[in-house]
């Protein structure tokens, strides 16, 4: 009798624990009880929908077609290389920019199987459906920058050029010297060191860790200001002014598990590949890859970015003194990134 009661109690506790660590299902746009569909979307090969937004000159008139990949806690409305560049400059350069909601963000369907490879193939599918041609540019910021490494790895033959701005680094990439990655990791706030360990070593606990109340969750998830440098603090009001209330609401409207937390699991989990093993996609100099990094970035340590740039001698590395993680929003930076990308300016 006692054994039976004990077994029932243990089973009940196990069920409660399982429910606690298991994220709720996403509120898919257009589903019963889910957010409405307001964006223009394309249906991908696997049936999922991807929401997108077009900027700059009309697609058919553009000489340079660019796909922008947003970072964590962002969406298709946050294409800084288009939204923070004057229409006159975009017209002068004949630039068309296509931004999209990554799976699980905004109005794009979640993809629980998302990887850097699957996202690269989503980008290729999106480009083909919108008729961008055989070659296009890709620009990615922050976690979108890490996704751009995936594009360079899996579809380099489709690229006319690429730019990575403050791309997120995985501290467990094997070609980092152990002392260098450890030193950079220890620069993170303690709450983020714990959160990253959970994501890397116990990814099934990621949702629980970032929703429980006993320990501080990730600074990125909670939007804690401790991860912002001086320039970032100055730029935040400008970023918020550009971002209306509606665009802020849609970012996580389908749930955090398949948006910002999925980004974390991909970005800091078991490595899919090592960017430092990627070969030059432009051996004949028919294009270029640019990496932009601020030296006061509290989210992405500049020391590790320098190491990557040294390993990949074909990268055109731009280090910005005093710049933080959100430097693309600084006056003139969007235009500088665009011109370097399409005109070969350093």
C-alpha positions in Angstrom: 0.0 0.0 0.0 2.8 2.4 1.0 4.7 1.6 -2.1 1.7 2.3 -4.2 1.1 5.7 -2.6 4.8 6.6 -2.9 4.8 5.6 -6.6 1.7 7.9 -7.1 3.3 10.8 -5.3 6.5 10.4 -7.3 4.6 10.2 -10.6 2.6 13.3 -9.7 5.8 15.2 -8.8 7.4 14.1 -12.0 4.4 15.3 -14.0 4.5 18.6 -12.3 8.2 19.0 -12.9 7.7 18.0 -16.6 5.0 20.6 -17.0 7.2 23.2 -15.3 10.1 22.8 -17.7 8.0 22.2 -20.8 7.2 25.5 -22.6 3.6 26.1 -23.7 2.8 25.6 -27.3 3.3 28.7 -29.5 0.3 31.0 -30.3 0.7 30.7 -34.1 -0.6 33.6 -36.1 -4.0 32.9 -37.7 -4.7 29.9 -35.4 -7.7 29.9 -33.0 -6.9 32.3 -30.2 -3.6 33.3 -31.9 -2.5 36.7 -33.1 -4.0 38.0 -36.4 -2.2 37.9 -39.7 -1.4 41.4 -40.9 1.9 41.0 -42.8 2.7 40.0 -46.3 3.8 36.3 -46.1 5.2 33.6 -48.4 4.7 29.9 -48.0 7.9 28.0 -47.7 8.6 24.6 -49.2 7.7 22.8 -46.0 4.4 24.6 -45.6 5.5 27.2 -43.0 4.8 30.9 -43.6 7.4 33.6 -43.4 6.4 37.3 -43.0 8.4 39.9 -44.8 8.7 43.6 -45.4 10.2 45.5 -48.4 12.3 48.7 -48.2 14.1 51.0 -50.6 13.6 51.1 -54.3 11.2 48.8 -56.1 12.6 45.3 -56.5 12.5 45.4 -60.3 14.5 48.6 -60.4 17.1 47.7 -57.8 20.8 47.1 -58.7 21.6 45.7 -55.3 19.2 43.4 -53.5 19.8 42.8 -49.8 18.2 40.4 -47.3 18.4 41.7 -43.7 18.4 39.2 -40.8 17.3 40.7 -37.5 18.7 39.9 -34.1 17.1 38.6 -30.9 14.0 40.3 -29.6 13.5 42.1 -33.0 11.4 41.7 -36.1 11.0 42.6 -39.8 10.4 46.3 -38.8 14.0 46.5 -37.4 16.0 46.6 -40.7 18.3 49.3 -39.5 20.2 49.4 -42.8 17.0 50.6 -44.4 15.0 52.3 -41.6 17.9 54.4 -40.5 19.1 55.4 -44.0 17.4 58.2 -45.9 15.2 57.2 -48.8 17.4 59.5 -51.0 20.5 57.5 -50.3 18.7 54.2 -50.9 17.5 55.6 -54.2 20.9 56.9 -55.1 22.5 53.5 -54.4 19.6 51.7 -56.1 19.2 49.5 -53.1 16.3 47.2 -52.3 16.2 45.7 -48.8 14.0 42.7 -47.8 13.6 42.0 -44.1 11.6 39.2 -42.6 10.5 37.8 -39.2 12.7 34.8 -38.3 10.6 31.7 -37.5 8.7 32.1 -34.3 9.1 35.9 -34.3 6.4 38.5 -35.4 4.1 36.8 -37.9 6.4 34.0 -39.1 5.4 30.4 -38.2 7.5 28.8 -35.5 10.0 26.1 -36.5 10.8 23.9 -33.5 13.5 22.2 -35.6 15.2 25.5 -36.5 19.0 25.4 -37.0 21.4 27.7 -38.7 21.2 25.5 -41.8 17.4 25.5 -41.9 17.3 29.3 -41.5 19.9 29.7 -44.4 17.6 27.5 -46.6 14.6 29.6 -45.5 16.4 32.7 -46.7 17.2 31.0 -50.0 13.6 29.9 -50.4 12.4 33.5 -49.6 14.8 35.0 -52.1 13.7 32.6 -54.9 10.0 33.2 -54.3 10.5 36.9 -54.5 12.7 36.7 -57.6 15.8 38.2 -56.2 18.0 36.4 -58.8 20.9 34.0 -58.5 22.9 36.4 -56.3 21.9 38.6 -53.4 23.5 40.3 -50.4 22.8 39.3 -46.8 23.3 41.5 -43.7 22.7 40.2 -40.2 22.9 42.0 -36.9 23.6 40.4 -33.5 22.0 36.9 -33.5 21.1 37.7 -37.1 24.9 38.1 -37.7 25.4 34.6 -36.3 22.7 33.4 -38.7 24.7 35.0 -41.5 27.6 32.7 -40.7 25.1 30.0 -41.6 24.4 31.6 -44.9 28.2 31.7 -45.6 28.4 28.1 -44.7 25.4 26.6 -46.5 24.6 28.8 -49.5 27.8 30.7 -50.3 27.1 30.3 -54.0 24.0 32.6 -53.7 25.9 35.5 -52.2 26.9 38.7 -53.9 28.4 39.9 -50.6 27.6 39.8 -46.8 28.0 41.9 -43.7 27.9 40.8 -40.1 27.3 43.5 -37.5 28.1 42.6 -33.9 27.5 38.9 -34.7 26.8 36.8 -31.5 29.7 34.5 -30.6 29.4 31.0 -29.1 32.0 30.7 -26.3 32.3 27.0 -27.0 33.5 27.3 -30.6 36.6 25.0 -30.5 39.2 27.2 -32.2 39.1 29.9 -29.5 42.1 29.6 -27.2 40.7 28.3 -23.9 42.1 31.2 -21.9 40.7 33.8 -24.3 37.2 32.4 -24.3 37.2 31.9 -20.6 38.3 35.5 -20.0 35.6 36.8 -22.4 33.0 34.6 -20.8 33.9 35.9 -17.3 33.2 39.5 -18.5 29.5 38.6 -18.7 27.2 39.4 -15.7 27.0 36.3 -13.4 23.3 35.9 -14.3 24.2 35.6 -18.0 27.0 33.2 -17.3 24.5 30.9 -15.5 21.9 31.3 -18.2 24.4 30.4 -21.0 25.6 27.3 -19.1 22.0 26.1 -18.9 21.5 26.7 -22.6 24.7 24.9 -23.5 24.7 22.0 -21.1 20.9 21.5 -20.4 19.0 23.1 -23.2 15.7 21.4 -22.1 15.8 23.7 -19.0 16.1 26.9 -21.0 12.4 27.8 -20.8 12.2 27.0 -17.1 15.4 28.9 -16.2 14.2 32.0 -17.9 10.7 31.9 -16.4 11.3 30.7 -12.8 11.5 33.3 -10.0 14.3 31.9 -7.8 17.3 33.0 -9.9 17.9 35.9 -12.3 17.1 35.0 -15.9 19.1 36.0 -19.0 19.6 39.8 -19.2 18.6 39.6 -22.9 15.3 37.9 -22.1 14.5 40.3 -19.3 15.9 43.3 -21.2 18.1 44.2 -18.2 20.1 47.4 -18.7 23.3 45.9 -17.2 24.3 44.6 -20.7 24.3 48.1 -22.2 27.4 50.3 -22.7 27.5 54.1 -22.8 26.8 54.4 -26.6 24.0 51.8 -26.3 22.3 53.8 -23.5 22.5 56.9 -25.7 21.0 55.1 -28.7 18.1 53.3 -26.9 15.8 56.4 -27.0 16.3 56.7 -30.8 15.6 53.0 -31.3 12.5 53.2 -29.2 11.3 56.2 -31.2 11.7 54.3 -34.4 9.9 51.3 -33.0 6.2 52.0 -32.5 4.2 50.2 -29.9 2.7 47.8 -32.4 6.1 46.6 -33.6 7.3 46.1 -30.1 4.2 44.0 -29.2 4.5 41.6 -32.2 8.1 40.5 -31.5 7.2 37.9 -28.8 3.5 37.6 -29.5 3.7 33.9 -30.4 5.6 33.1 -27.2 9.2 33.3 -26.1 10.0 29.6 -26.5 10.2 29.6 -30.3 11.5 33.2 -30.6 14.1 34.6 -28.3 14.8 31.3 -26.4 15.1 29.3 -29.6 17.7 31.9 -30.7 19.6 31.3 -27.5 19.6 27.5 -27.9 20.9 27.8 -31.5 23.4 30.4 -30.6 25.0 28.9 -27.6 24.0 25.2 -27.8 26.1 22.4 -29.3 27.9 23.9 -32.2 26.5 23.1 -35.7 29.8 24.1 -37.3 32.7 26.3 -36.6 32.7 29.7 -38.4 36.5 29.7 -38.3 36.5 26.7 -40.7 34.4 28.6 -43.4 36.2 29.1 -46.7 36.4 32.3 -48.5 33.2 32.5 -50.7 34.8 35.0 -53.0 38.3 33.6 -53.9 38.3 35.7 -57.1 37.3 38.9 -55.2 34.0 39.1 -56.9 32.4 40.0 -53.6 33.4 40.7 -50.0 32.4 39.8 -46.5 32.5 42.6 -43.8 32.5 42.1 -40.1 31.7 45.2 -38.0 32.3 45.3 -34.2 32.3 47.9 -31.5 35.0 47.7 -28.8 32.6 48.6 -26.0 30.1 45.9 -26.8 29.0 44.3 -23.5 27.1 41.5 -25.2 29.7 40.3 -27.7 33.3 40.5 -26.5 35.6 42.3 -29.0 38.5 40.0 -28.1 36.8 37.0 -29.6 35.7 38.9 -32.7 39.3 40.0 -33.2 40.4 36.4 -33.1 37.9 35.4 -35.7 39.0 38.2 -38.0 42.7 37.1 -37.6 41.7 33.5 -38.4 39.7 34.5 -41.5 42.1 36.8 -43.3 39.6 37.3 -46.1 37.2 39.0 -43.8 37.2 42.8 -44.0 37.1 43.7 -40.3 35.9 47.1 -39.1 36.4 47.8 -35.4 34.7 50.9 -34.0 36.2 52.6 -31.0 33.7 53.4 -28.2 30.9 51.7 -30.1 28.4 49.3 -28.3 26.2 46.5 -29.5 23.7 48.8 -31.2 26.1 50.9 -33.2 24.3 50.4 -36.5 21.7 52.9 -35.1 24.3 55.6 -34.7 24.1 58.5 -37.2 25.6 57.6 -40.5 26.4 53.9 -39.7 23.6 52.3 -41.8 24.8 54.3 -44.8 28.5 53.3 -44.1 27.6 49.6 -43.8 25.6 49.7 -47.1 28.3 51.6 -49.1 31.1 49.2 -47.8 29.0 46.2 -48.8 28.0 47.2 -52.3 30.8 49.5 -53.4 33.8 47.7 -51.8 34.6 50.8 -49.6 36.5 50.1 -46.4 
